[in-house]
């Protein structure tokens, strides 16, 4: 039997009955596809309809069908809105982080030298101190959360921990900046330099796969710097 051979079939808002050979693709939008027993196709794409294949005609590439119902459109819209919302939230958090770290670093730049010196001499030890301190604080927060009276204390301890981490991250940023940036960039004015530090940190925290590692690394190291600096400060005051 001789079949009629065409390159492609395109149908819009109508049905397509395929009884011959189609070399490339059958594309139907807002219509149904009927594959006759004599049909020979490579790829069938139906958007908004059904594909009827009673004789189970085999296609070389396959059959792809997407039903554009109102439910599907609504779900697609909700999904896209969620993705856009997450992207906007991430953008807002990133910009806020750059502004926050730039401002804090510039204002406290003269008080960070001790922490930077500690990082130069014992960065791994500070990371360990921060990790141990974070685990202890987490344990206390969980224990305090079991009682009504302890819940405000748990919230207060959580806030204090976040502040301690934020303050400790500043010398970590300066330490890393001096390790990876060129001397030319380090000669910039203080505000510009801290802006570069903040952009570098936020950019690292937005890298796929390693963002969690970077976050935990700087957070534990920063907490270690804060705990060590605070311990030395109170020890000197006491004696």
C-alpha positions in Angstrom: 0.0 0.0 0.0 1.3 3.5 -0.9 1.1 6.0 1.9 0.9 9.8 1.5 4.1 11.3 2.9 4.2 14.8 4.4 6.9 16.6 6.4 4.7 17.9 9.2 1.1 18.4 10.2 -0.1 21.5 12.1 -3.7 22.0 13.2 -5.2 24.9 15.3 -8.6 24.6 17.0 -9.5 21.6 14.9 -9.0 17.8 14.9 -6.4 16.0 12.9 -6.9 12.5 11.4 -3.6 10.9 10.5 -3.9 8.0 8.1 -0.6 8.4 6.2 3.0 9.0 6.9 4.3 12.1 8.6 8.1 12.5 8.6 8.6 15.0 11.4 5.9 16.1 13.8 2.1 16.2 14.2 1.2 19.3 16.2 -2.4 20.0 17.2 -3.4 22.9 19.4 -6.9 22.9 20.9 -8.0 19.8 19.1 -7.8 16.0 19.1 -5.5 13.7 17.2 -6.9 10.5 15.6 -4.2 7.9 14.6 -5.6 5.5 12.1 -4.1 2.0 11.8 -2.2 3.0 8.7 -0.6 6.1 10.4 3.2 6.4 10.4 4.5 9.3 12.6 7.7 10.3 14.3 6.4 12.7 17.0 2.8 13.6 18.0 2.2 16.7 20.2 -1.3 17.6 21.3 -1.9 20.7 23.4 -5.4 21.0 24.8 -7.0 17.9 23.5 -6.9 14.1 23.4 -4.9 11.6 21.3 -6.9 8.6 20.1 -4.8 5.6 19.1 -7.2 2.6 19.0 -4.9 0.5 16.9 -1.9 1.3 19.2 0.1 2.9 16.4 3.8 3.1 17.4 5.6 6.4 16.9 9.3 6.7 16.5 9.9 9.5 19.1 6.6 9.3 21.1 3.3 11.0 21.9 3.2 14.1 24.0 -0.2 15.4 25.3 -0.8 18.5 27.4 -4.4 19.2 28.4 -4.8 22.9 28.9 -7.8 22.7 31.1 -8.8 25.5 33.5 -7.5 23.5 36.4 -4.2 23.0 34.8 -3.9 26.7 33.9 -4.8 27.7 37.4 -2.2 25.3 38.9 0.4 26.5 36.4 -0.4 30.1 37.3 -0.1 29.3 41.0 3.2 27.5 40.5 4.7 30.4 38.4 3.5 32.9 41.1 5.2 30.8 43.8 8.4 30.6 41.8 8.3 34.4 41.2 7.5 35.1 44.8 10.4 32.9 46.0 12.7 34.7 43.6 11.6 38.1 44.7 11.9 37.1 48.4 15.5 35.8 47.7 16.3 39.1 45.9 14.9 41.2 48.8 16.8 39.1 51.4 20.0 39.4 49.4 19.8 43.2 49.0 18.9 43.6 52.7 21.9 41.4 53.6 24.2 43.6 51.5 22.9 46.7 53.1 23.1 45.3 56.6 26.6 43.9 56.4 27.9 47.0 54.6 26.4 49.3 57.3 27.5 47.2 60.2 31.0 46.6 58.8 31.5 50.3 58.1 30.3 51.4 61.5 32.2 48.7 63.5 35.3 48.5 61.4 37.5 49.8 64.2 36.3 47.1 66.6 36.9 44.1 64.5 40.7 43.9 64.5 40.9 41.5 67.5 38.5 39.1 65.9 40.5 39.2 62.6 43.7 38.5 64.6 42.1 35.5 66.2 41.1 34.2 62.7 44.6 34.6 61.5 46.0 32.5 64.3 43.3 29.9 65.1 40.5 29.9 62.5 39.7 26.2 62.9 39.6 26.4 66.7 37.2 29.3 66.4 35.0 27.2 64.1 35.0 24.4 66.7 34.1 26.9 69.5 31.3 28.3 67.4 29.9 24.8 66.5 30.0 23.8 70.2 28.4 27.0 71.3 25.6 26.7 68.6 24.8 23.1 69.8 24.7 24.2 73.4 22.4 27.2 72.6 20.2 24.9 70.4 19.9 22.4 73.3 19.0 25.2 75.8 16.4 26.6 73.4 14.7 23.2 73.0 14.7 22.6 76.7 13.3 26.1 77.5 10.6 25.6 74.8 9.0 22.8 76.8 7.7 25.1 79.4 5.4 28.2 79.1 7.7 30.2 81.4 10.8 29.2 79.3 9.4 30.1 75.9 10.2 33.9 76.3 13.7 32.9 77.5 14.1 30.6 74.5 13.1 33.4 72.1 15.5 35.8 73.8 18.3 33.3 73.6 17.6 32.7 70.0 17.7 36.5 69.2 20.9 36.9 71.2 22.4 34.0 69.2 21.5 35.6 65.9 23.0 38.9 67.0 26.1 37.2 68.1 26.4 35.4 64.8 25.9 38.6 62.8 28.5 40.5 64.7 30.9 37.6 64.4 30.5 37.3 60.7 31.9 40.8 60.2 35.5 39.9 61.2 35.1 36.7 59.2 34.2 38.8 56.1 37.2 41.0 56.6 39.5 38.0 57.1 38.3 36.3 54.0 38.4 39.5 52.0 42.0 40.1 52.9 42.7 36.5 51.8 41.0 36.5 48.4 40.9 40.1 47.2 43.6 42.0 45.5 45.6 44.7 47.3 44.1 47.3 44.9 40.6 46.5 46.1 41.7 46.6 49.7 42.9 50.1 49.2 39.4 51.4 48.4 37.6 53.6 50.9 36.2 51.8 53.9 32.6 52.0 52.8 33.4 50.7 49.3 35.5 47.9 50.7 32.8 46.7 53.0 30.3 46.9 50.1 32.6 44.5 48.2 32.9 42.2 51.2 29.1 42.1 51.6 28.5 41.4 47.9 31.0 38.6 48.0 29.4 37.0 51.0 25.8 37.3 49.7 27.0 36.0 46.3 28.6 32.9 47.9 25.4 32.3 49.9 23.4 32.2 46.7 25.6 29.6 45.0 23.7 26.4 44.4 24.8 23.2 46.3 27.4 25.0 48.4 25.2 27.8 49.9 24.4 25.7 53.0 28.1 24.9 53.6 29.1 28.5 53.2 26.3 29.7 55.6 27.2 27.1 58.3 30.9 27.8 57.9 30.7 31.6 58.3 28.0 31.3 61.0 30.0 28.9 63.2 33.2 30.8 62.7 31.5 34.1 63.5 29.9 32.7 66.6 33.3 31.4 67.7 34.8 34.8 67.2 32.0 36.5 69.3 32.2 34.0 72.1 36.0 34.2 72.3 36.1 38.0 72.1 33.3 38.2 74.8 35.1 35.7 77.1 38.4 37.6 76.9 36.6 40.9 77.4 34.8 39.8 80.6 37.9 38.0 81.8 39.9 41.2 81.6 37.1 43.2 83.3 36.9 40.6 86.1 40.6 40.7 86.9 
